[in-house]
Each structure stands twice: as C-alpha cells, then as structure tokens.
C-alpha cells in the first residue's frame, strides 16, 4: 500500500516542483550562487533537451564562460539556427554580480519556457541565449554588504572582477578574458537583440523597472525607426499590463529627476553600445535598488517575457531589418561618432516620483537630500533623448594595421573582422594621422590613463609596410566596429585605450651647443623655415623670451626631426 502511494505521488508530482530555484525556495530573499546557478541549468537540461549548456573560452579565474541555449529544436550549435525562421536573442546576467536580478529571473524563465505549455509558443520563432553569470570571479566574491543602497538579496557578488575591472567598460579594450569569450559568443551567434540585466543606482521614484534602449541616433536608421516607433512603445504598454510600469533610466540633470533626465549614452565600451556596432538592438534593464529583491526579480522576468513575445511576433521583420542594416553598413561612406546630448531638442514624458526635500543630517548636521514617499507625484518632466555626433569620418578603402599590434588584430578577428596579410615588403602612398593634441585622465580609469579630446592632422606619405602587416578593407558588415576602434579621434577607440602610446614619445633630441650652429645654417639656407621662425616670434611673446623654444622650433621643422613622432601607426588607404 505504501509503495503504491509513493508510486502514485511520483506520477502526480509536477516536474516544476523539483525545479524550484534558490530564489523561490527562499521566498524571494536569496539569489543563486554561481555553483547553484550552473548546476540548476545542467539539471534543467537533463529534464529537457530544449536546454543546452555550452562552454566558451575562459575567464580571469580559468573557469569557462557558460552559455545556455534554449530552443524548440534542441540547438547546440549556431550553424543549426534557421535564420529565415528564427530571431536570436541573448541575455547577459551578472556583469555586475552585486546586481543579480537577471540571474534568478533567467533561471525561472528558462524553466518555464520548456516546462510550461503556455510559454512554449515563445520559442516558435526565437532561439534564446543566456549567459547565466558573466563575471564569475565577482560572483564568487559574495557578501551581504557590497551594495549599500540596495534592498536585498541576503548575499550577492561584487561589481569588479578579480582584476578589479568593471566588465561593462571593457567591450573595446578587452583587458579581461571574459570579454574575449563574450565577443566570441556574440560573433558566432550574431544575435538580433540583446538584454543586459542590472540594478540601478541614483534617485528614488515609484517605478520598479527602468530601461536603457540603444540610443537611437547612433543606431542604424532602419533599426532606430523600429526601436523607437514599435519596440519601445510595445514594451512600455505590455509592462503596464503586467503591473510594472516603466520609465527610461533616471539619469537626472540636477539633484532630482523632476528637473529632467538625459538619456544614457552607452558608447562602445558598454555592452549595448558594443552590440549596436553590429546592428543588434539592445536594452539594459535597470530595476530600482530601493525596491525589494523579489519585486525586482519578478519585474525583470516580466520584461524578458514581453521582450521574447515581441521577438516571436516580429521575427520576420527583425531578421529583415538586421540584414538590411548590415547591407547598408557595408556601403556606408560616412561614420558618425563621439555623440553628445542636444539640449536644444527636448520632449516631455510622464514621470512618477517623490518630492525631493532637504533636512538636517543626523550624522553631519548639514542639509541632506531625501525623497518624501508621503508625497508621490505624477508630472511631465523634460526628457533629452537626442544626441548629435561631434566627429564625422569618411571611411577609407582600407586600414593597414602593423603586425606588432597582435592583441588588437586578435580582438578584431574575434569580432568577425576580415583581414588579409600583406605578402611582401612594400612602400605605399597612404593617408596618415598625426596626433596634434590630446588629454588624459588624471587618475587610472579601468586600468588605463584614458585619452580624450584628441585632435589630429592628416598627411599623405609614402610609408614602408612589411610582409605580415594586415589590411582591413572597409566593405564589411563590421564597418562600424572597424571605424570606431581604428580612428584615433574615437572616444572609445584603441588609441583612447592606450594601445599606441609608444608613438607619443620622442626618441631623438639635440645638444644645444651642437645644434646652435646647425640651426643658424638652416635659417640662412631655408627661406621658408626662416619665414616660419619669424612669424612665430611675432605671434608668441614667450617664444622670443625662451631660447630653448626657438632651438626646438627649428629642430622640429628640419629634416633632422623624426617624422614618426606622434604619427598614428594605423594608416588609411584611400586609393590603390
């Protein structure tokens, strides 16, 4: 009798009951550890062949980066995806492990997609990729208290990696092994849409979920039109139906949001900014730090559910737009970069916030900001979501990268950039840049003294190239990545991230007592130099007072000065 009861209870048990996540088992108080998360997906894959757990590359602690593939067809290779019938979506979790909402939401989402009948239609025209935990070393560095402003969970990981890097600033410079592995996944699977899950910092307001959509002015126009007119309105409307009304990410202009918010510009160092270089529409989910953990997780789940529904409904249009955008970028001649807000262009949006007030601090006695939750409001606030480029680049036919830049070449190839080696030593007429001015950060930023405010001067020169140097033709779907990384003016390019600092150092100098005589001879024999010298004396009072400046001026305008100083080593081929 007992045996029969046991047997019948086994058949009556819902498989989902044995697949509850640590989040669910704890009543919404705990987030899965890294080990629990990966074990859960492996357990789920044993229940359903629609879930595959793959491994890519390595990370900063030697562990592989896991990728979960959820598909109706039990796909385990990118080559198995029918691109005519499927949109490919990717979700990245725990880039900041102290913000784990997506980790737990995705575990439940993957389970429900394959175990709940009502959810299975979402996989009809979608292949879902999930990176369960991106920053593994940060996830293993768990504590109760690394997020002082955040309401739960009981424990979570740390923002930085074991190298103390923020992976959401690494998508161009590639200091972390995780980044190289992620970009390998991204290049292989070529996703149409991307979501990076986060928890916000900043102001207090009524919303549980805010979002950053790919900034539309820098997105390929066909995609921008779809995103702004169809996708974003759909997501807002559907989230209201799920009782999680949203706002754009609250990037306030002044002390509080009611003064207005500026859309967050995710340049290529950020995940969605990187994705947009490949015509992939991205969202960053930013749940509100002051809302309870369980509420934030359910809000993230709801967002991802709506997002998948729209992808499944619009898969044909999504695929067509992606292909058209790739084709357009291959033919594109002008590339805009280094965007800034256009504060002359403003719209208004409804915003549900709390009145910002001030009172004496109990700690310091000084006035302090607080948001009065007894005074909620709904009002129209300014929203600045138009950005304009400050640089416009005419693409060359090709760039030539010196072969010693092995890491740069490897990064580019890992991102799908096609290149060919020069077969023999040669001399070629090319366009070169000279770095005429730049500034650098006063303190290290993500392990770099990053350059900015770069100005350049173009010249045409005969340059010696060597067998093994690589030519990158600018006729590829990856053109935006190519131009944004290789142009020295780019705010997130390889030059900005110190890849070519060697050219900024002068190697040869002169001894004053020797150069004095040669300088005099040059002024006597070179009328053009003499004229430049006299003009500088007229225009620059300090020049007249400083003999060393005068000698240096003559040296730098003579044949003795090295023409490689400040010459950017990636050259541009503008004709063959």
Secondary structure as UniProt FT lines:
FT   HELIX           2..12
FT   HELIX           15..19
FT   HELIX           22..25
FT   TURN            26..27
FT   HELIX           34..47
FT   TURN            49..50
FT   STRAND          51..56
FT   TURN            60..61
FT   STRAND          65..70
FT   TURN            72..73
FT   HELIX           78..80
FT   TURN            83..85
FT   STRAND          87..92
FT   TURN            97..98
FT   HELIX           101..115
FT   TURN            117..119
FT   HELIX           120..123
FT   STRAND          126..131
FT   HELIX           136..140
FT   TURN            148..149
FT   TURN            162..163
FT   HELIX           167..169
FT   TURN            171..173
FT   HELIX           177..189
FT   STRAND          193..199
FT   STRAND          209..213
FT   HELIX           216..218
FT   HELIX           221..226
FT   HELIX           227..231
FT   HELIX           232..241
FT   TURN            242..243
FT   STRAND          246..248
FT   HELIX           257..259
FT   STRAND          261..262
FT   TURN            268..269
FT   HELIX           271..276
FT   TURN            277..279
FT   STRAND          281..287
FT   TURN            289..290
FT   HELIX           293..313
FT   HELIX           315..331
FT   STRAND          334..341
FT   TURN            343..344
FT   STRAND          347..360
FT   TURN            362..364
FT   STRAND          367..384
FT   STRAND          387..394
FT   STRAND          398..401
FT   TURN            403..404
FT   HELIX           406..414
FT   TURN            415..416
FT   STRAND          420..421
FT   STRAND          426..440
FT   TURN            446..447
FT   STRAND          451..465
FT   TURN            467..468
FT   STRAND          470..473
FT   TURN            477..478
FT   HELIX           479..486
FT   TURN            488..489
FT   TURN            491..492
FT   TURN            494..500
FT   HELIX           501..504
FT   HELIX           512..525
FT   HELIX           527..539
FT   HELIX           541..545
FT   HELIX           547..556
FT   TURN            559..560
FT   TURN            563..566
FT   STRAND          571..573
//
